[in-house]
Amino acid sequence: MKPKIAQSTTGNLLALLLMMLPTAAYTQDDSEQWISLFNGSDLSNWIPKFTGHELGVNYRDTFRVEDGILKVSYDNWQDFDGEFGHIFYDESFSHYKLLVEYRFAGAQVRNGPDWAFRNNGVMLHGQSPQSMTLEQEFPASIEVQLLGGNGVDERATANVCSPGTHYVRDGELVTQHCINSSSDTFHGDQWVTLEVEVRGDELIRHTVNGEVVFEYSRTQLDESDPDAQNLISQGQPIAVSEGYISLQAESHPTQFRRVELLPLAH
């Protein structure tokens, strides 16, 4: 319902402006050349990889497009047995803004891990899908962890997890696998807007519904991690300043209606 503005008082005008701010916070400037990584019609330019399956196999038709939405669907699954999935955009990026609108919808597949309830992720600076081994569960990358609430408890989203990687925050090297952001909790099936600003290994900033919730830098491979060791042995630098973007399938249905990227100068 639109606000009533019959009285042209300062208070009413201020209230109206405040109501408009969240939308304006992530309205794109017409002069900015955003790229739609997801075209709304099919999975063109996206490559699936599931644990235990060859690159390019869209196991059980998990990733699909329906009604203009990219869905992580478990309609064809009876249960889950560690077949973690990722779908990679087929181009590497280093400096950009990424805009994603997502929501959780539906029930978790049977035998999905407890931690994977309403859990997905956007993987940044990832290794190439071609370099993943057959049984590898997660690409070496920085994960913007997406979490939904259970209707009762607080549960931040846009957290950072680091499969095969480390990063620096507040001047200290972070080796803990997952760190929570300062975001609100989002219960139910509501759409959430995530924006990530990535400037090589100099800065990564997470913003949720217009609010900055996490910042860090100096992304790097974890030299003690077997998947990272494999990449290092192939000549990949320890400092990670670019890589592939992927979306996860970790056992809970998830929907994405926008996946857009704005290249940044560097």
N, C-alpha and C positions, 0 to 999 in steps of 0.2 A: 504494500500500500504506500502511495506517495505521501510525503508529509504535507500538511495543510499550511499555507503561507498567506492566509487572508490578511493577517496583521503584519505590516512592514516594520516591525520593531527590530532593533539591533540584536536582541536576544534570539529572536526567531531566525534571523539571517545567519547568525553565528552557529546556531544548532544545525541549520541546513548545510552549511559548509563543512561542519564536522562530520555529518553523515555521509558526505560525498567523498571524504578523504580516502577511505580504504580502497574504493574503486580507482580513484586517480593514482594511487600509489603504484599500480602496475598496469596503467594504460600505456600502450606503446606509442611512442612518437612516430608520426607518419614518415619522418625523414630517416628513421632508423631502418636498416635493411635486415629485418628478421627473416630467418629461414625456417620454414615448417619442416622439421625432420620427419614428422608423421603427417602424411597427406590426407588422412581422414577416410581413405578408401581401401587401402591394402597395406601390406608389409614391405613395399618396395624399399630397397636400400637398408633393410634390417636383416640380420643374420642370427638365427637361434643357435644356442649351444646348451645341451643338457648333460649333466653328469652321466657318464656311461654310454653316451650316444655320440655319433659322429657329428661334426660341424655341419650345420644346415638342416638337421633333422628337427622339425617342429613337433616334438614328442607329444602324442595324444592331442594334437591341434590345440596346445595350451595357449599359445599366442595367436590371437585372431582379431579381426576388425568386424564390428557389428554396430550398425546405426551410427557410424562416424566415430566410434570409440575404439581405441586399442585396448583389448581386454586380456588379462591373465585369467584364463578360465580353467576350472577343474571339473567341468561337466562330464568329461570322458574318463575321469579317474575314479577308481574304486578305493584306492588308498595310496599313501605316499611312502616311498622307500628310499629317500635320499636323492631323488632325481632333481637336484636343484637346477633351475634354468636361468639363462640370461639371453636377452636379445640385443645385439650390438648394432648401432648405426655404423655404416661401412666406411666412415671417414674419421680420421684422427684430428683432434682440435687442441689448441693450447691456450688461447686468449679469447674469452667469449662470455656472454651471459646466456644462461639456460633457463627457460621458463617452462614449468611443468604444472599442469592441473591434474590432480589425481583424487581418487577416493577408494575406500574399501567397500565391497558390496558382496553379500553372500557369506556362506559358512566355510570355514577351513576344511580342507579335505581330510578324511580320516587318516590318523597316524602322522599327521603333520606335527613337527616339533612344537612344544608349548611356546617356546620363544618366538615362533614364526606366526603366532596369532596376530592378524591384522598387521603384518610386517612385510614390507617390500623395500626396495632401494633403487636409487639412481647411482650408478657407478661412474666415477670420473677418472680421468688419467689412467684408464685401464689398459692392460696388455691387449694385443690384437687377438681377436677370436681364433685366428689361425694358430697362434702360439700356445693355446690351452691344450693340456693333455686330455686324453679320453676320460679319465676318472676324476679330473679336477673339479672341485665343487664351486669355487669362486675365482674370478679373475683377480690377479694382483692389481689393486686399484684403491681409490678412496671412495668409500660408500657414503652417500647422503641417505641415511637410514630413515625410511618412512614408517611411522607407527600410528595406529589408530587406537583410540581408547576403548575400554571394555564397558563403558557406561557408568563406571563408579570411580575408578582410581585415576590419579594423574599419570600421564604418559606422554612425554615430550616427543615431537617429531623433528625431522631434519637434524638428527643426531649425526655423529661421525663414527663410522666403523672403518677398520683399516686392514682388510685381508691382504697380507703380503707387503704391507707398507707401514711407515711411520710418518709423523708430521710434527711441526713445531707450533706450539701455542703459548702465548705469553712468555716467549723466550726460552721455553723448555721443550725438550724432545718428548713427545707423547708415545709411549709404547703400549699403553692399555688399549685393548681391542676396540671398545665402544665407549664413547663419552656423550652424555646427554647435552642437548642444547637447552636454551632458555625459553623454548616455545610454549604456547598454550597446549592443552590437550584437546583433541578433536574426536568426539564420540560420534557414533552412528555413521551414516553413509554420506555425510556432507562432503562437498568438493573443497579441496584445499589447494591454494596456489603457492608453489615453491619457486623461488628465483635463486639461482646460484651464479655468482660472479666469479669467474676463474681467470687469473692472470698468471699463467705459467705456474711456476713454483713459488711466486712472490706473494700471492694472496688468493685465498678461496673464502668467499663470504656467503653464508646461507641466510636467506630472507623468507619468512613465512607470512603470508597475507600482509605483506608490507612492512614487517618488523624484522630487523636483523637479530638473528638468534645464535650465530656461531661464526667465528673467524679464525683462520689459521694459515700457515704458510710452510714453505720448505718441505714439500711432499717428497718422499724418498722410499726406495725399496728397503724392506726389512731383510738384512743380510742373513738372519737366522731362519728365515722362512724357506721351505723347500721350493715352493713355486717361484719365489723371488730369486733364489739361488740359481734356478734353471734359466731365468731370464738374464741374470748377470753373467752366467757362463757363456751365453750367446752374444755377449757384448753390449747389453743394455746398460746405460749409465745408472748409477745409484740414485742420483737426483732425477725426479720425475716431473717434467714440466709440460708434458702433453700426453695424449692418449685417447682411447676410445670411450664413448659413452654407451652404457647399456642399462636396461631395465631388468628387474629380477622377477623370478617366479619361485617363491619359497614355500608354497603350499596354501596361501590364502588368496582368494580371488581379488583382483585389483583392476581398476579402470583408469585409463589415461585419455583425456579428451584434448589436451594440447601438449605438444612437445616441440618447442620452438627455440631457435638459437640465434643470437646476435653476435657476429664476429666483432672482436675489439682490436684496435690497432696496438701494435707492440714493436 
